[in-house]
Each structure stands twice: as C-alpha cells, then as structure tokens.
Amino acid sequence: MDGPFTFETLSNQESAEKKDRKLTKIESSFFRYVANYLDQLETAYRKEHAQNASSKKAAFLIDEIRNAQNKAEELWKAREKKVVQFAQVNARKDPLPPPPENLTREESDLYHQLVNLFRAQWQRLLPQRSAALNQVTAPPPRAAPPVPAAPVQVAPSTPAPTTATPSLVTVSKDEVQTIRALVDIPPFVGFDGKTYRIKKGEVLSLPKKFAVILKERNQAALVG
C-alpha cells in the first residue's frame, strides 16, 4: 500500500464499497492493515491516557478508535453480503461459473464453502436432480448402479410431457453420509427461498463430500 494507512484510507474504501454492486478491488492484506492501524491507535491511546487521562489527545484517540472500528465493520458487512449473494446465485447454475472478481483469500474460502453448502442443501431437499447438478467440482459423476426392472415413477394424472426433459437420478447410498451436528451451523438460504438451520445434535444425511467438509471444520461427526 502506498503511504501510511489512515482513517481516510479506511473511510474512502468503505464508501466506495457501499456504492458499487460488485466487489471493489481491495488489497489482499487490507484487513491486516486495518488491524495494525487499530493496534497503533490503541497503543497511542493507552500511552496518552497513562500520562493524562483527561487530555484532549486521549479523547480524540478514543473517538478515532470507535469510528475506525465502525468503518471496518461496515466495510466487512458490505463485502460479506455481496459474497453471500454471489454464492447463492452461482450455486444454482450449471456449469458452475467462476468466482466473482476481487475476492480476498479469506473471502474466496468463504465463497467456496457457501457454494458447497448451498448445493448440498439443495441436493438434500431435492434428491432427484440432474446428474450434472450433483457435481460441485471437476470430478465426473459416478454412474448409479442399475436397478433391474425399476419402473419410472410418475405422479397419477400427470400428462406425458410434450418435450424431452433431463433424466433424473437419485443419490446412491455410497455417495451419502449420515452426520451428527456438533454445533449450531450458521443459517443459510435454500433454493426454495427458505432459511434453514442445522442445530447441534441433529442427525441427517448429506452427500459424502459435504459431510467431510463439515467434519473437517469440526462442525459435525460422521455417523456409521
């Protein structure tokens, strides 16, 4: 970053973020600069407060700390909201589009985790989906084992479609893993528009790769 990091630097970035629908370009270490800036302010405040608790400089520093913390939080909330929206929209598309531009490394991790969770939730609620949509990443879909003489299930009184529709498959038992939630997993929006929450202690089945993601994050334990 050119020049010292100041309150004006933080304020300008927060203002630009709120005006743009896309993620603004930001240095990957920007929030580290914010943390260092706040540390410097707090150090200066403690030193001034120890010398003269009622000085104008001490009052100015405590105001600057509060305002800077406010700006940093507003900036993060604005970017976080955009990351969630991009993940929710892109998770519904096939093939999966590239991530949005200008993600920091931490935001990129958050984006990919959200895409995986959104797709896992959709698959859990609507197991009969297109085989292509069952895949989040590059590995090709595994063929479901053939079921001899299994008739196609059609709802009564449903007229035969006039145009071809994609074939529907179910997830095989080998692709599903039962988990038990170890913590309350943060709520996320399903593709039916409802907000879903997985509570601590809840036992449910998910695609194996998503179950493994939750296990690696210490949010769930594999059952069976």
N, C-alpha and C positions, 0 to 999 in steps of 0.2 A: 504494500500500500504506500502511495506517495504521500509524504508528510505525516505529521502526527495525527492520531485518532482523537477526534474531539466530539463534543456534544453535537455540534453542527453536522459532522460526518454521519452520526447515527440518526439525527433528525431528518436529514435530506434523504437517506436511504429508506427510512420508514414512510416518508411522504410519497416517494416515488413508487414504493411497493403497493400502496393503497390506491394509486391512480391507474395502475396497469392491471389488466385482466390476466396477463401471463406473468410467470415468474421473472422478476427483473434479474439482470446479470449482477452477481454478487461474488466476491472473492470466497473461495472455499474455506478460508480461515477467518471470515468476517466475525462470526460469533466468538471466536477466540480473542479477537481484538476487543470486542465488547467486554468480555470477561476481564481482560487485562486492564482496560480503561476503568472499569468499576473498582477493581482492586486498588489501582493507583489513587482514585478518589477517596476510597475508604481509608487508605493509609494516611493520606494527607489530612483527612478529617480527624482521625484519631490523634495525630500529632498536634494539630491546632487545638483540638479540644483539651488535650492534656496541658497545653500552655495557657490557654484562656478559653474556658468553656462558653463564655458569653460574647466572644468576639464576632464581628460581622463576617469575617472569613469563614469561621466554623459554621455559621448559619447558612452562608452561601454554598458551602461544600455539601451540607446535608440536603439542601434543596436540589443541587445538581445531581446528587446520587439518586434521589427519589425520581426526578424527571428522566434521568437516563435509564433507570430500571423500567420505568413506564414505557418509554420509547422502544426499548429492546423487546419487551413483552408484546407490544402491539405489532412490531415488525415480525416476530416469530409467528404470532397468531395469523397474520395476513398470509404469510408464506405457507404455513401448515394447512390452512383452509384450501389453498389452491392445490397443494399436493394431494389432499384427500379427494377433491373434486376430479382431478385428472385421473387418479387411480380408479375411482368409481366408474367413470365414463369409459376409460380404456379397457377395464376388466371385462366389459360386456362385448368387446369387439373381437373378431377372429378374422385374420390372424392378429395377434396382439401387436398394437402399434408401438413404436419406440417411445421411451420415456420423454417427458417434456424437457425442454432445454433449460439450462441454468440451475439445475439441481446441485446442491452441495452434496458431499459424500454422505453425510448423515441423512439428508433429505432423500437421497437416492435409495438408501437402505429402507427408510420408512415407506417410500413409494412402492417398492417391490414387495414388501411384506403385506401392504394393504391390498395390492392386486391379487396376491395369492389367497389372502383371507376372503376377499370378495368372491373370487371364483370358487373357493372351497364351500362357502355358504350357499352359493347358487347351486352347486352340484349336490349338496346335502338336501336342499329343499326340492330340487327338480332333478332327480337322478336320471330320468330318461331325457338326455340331451344329446346333441350332435357329438359324435366321437371326437371331432376336431376341437370342440369347445372344452372337452375334458382335459386337454393338454395346456398347461400354462407355459412350459418352456419347450426347448427343442426336441427332446426325446420323442420318437414316434409312438403312437398309441399301440398298446398291446391288444392283439385280437382276443375277443371274448371267446371262451370255449363253446363249441357248438352244442346246442341243446336239441336232441333229436325230437322230432315231431312236436315242437313247441309252436302252437298256433299264434298268430299275431292277435293281440288283444285289442278289440275295438269297442268303443262305447256303444251301447244299444242306440238305435235310431240315428246313428251318425251317418250321413250320406257319404258315399265314396268321394274322395277329393277329385276335382277335375284336372288338377295339375300335380306334377310329381313333387313329393316332399322328401326332405332328407331322412335317411333311415335313423331310427332311434335305438340306442343300446343301453343296457344297464351296466353299472359298475360291477365287475366280478368281485367275489369275496377276497381274492388275493390282493385287490387294489384298495381295500377298505381296512381301516384300523380303528378299533374302539379306544377311546381315550377317557380319562377322568380329569376334569379341570382342577388344577392345584390352586388356582387363584381366580378371582373375577377377571375375565378377559375383557378389555375395553370394548364398549359397544360399537357396532358397525352396521351400516345400512345394507340390507339385502336388495336383490334386484326386483323385489316386489314393492319397494319403497318403504318397507317397514324397518324399524330399528331392532336389531337382535342383540341379546346379551347372553354370554355363556357364564354362568355362575360357578363359583367354587363348589366342587363336589359333584357337578353334573356329569353324567356319563353319556356319551354319544359316539356315533361312528362318523368318521371323516375319511376322505381319500388319504391313503397312506403317507404321501409326501407332505401333506399339510399337517397330519398328525405328528410327523417327525419334526417339522418346523416349530410347532408349539412345544414339543418335548425339549428341543434344543434351547428354546427360550425359557425353559423351566416353568412354563405355564400349564403344562399338562403331563400326565403319566400315561404310558401305553398300558392297555389292559388286555390280557390274554396273549 
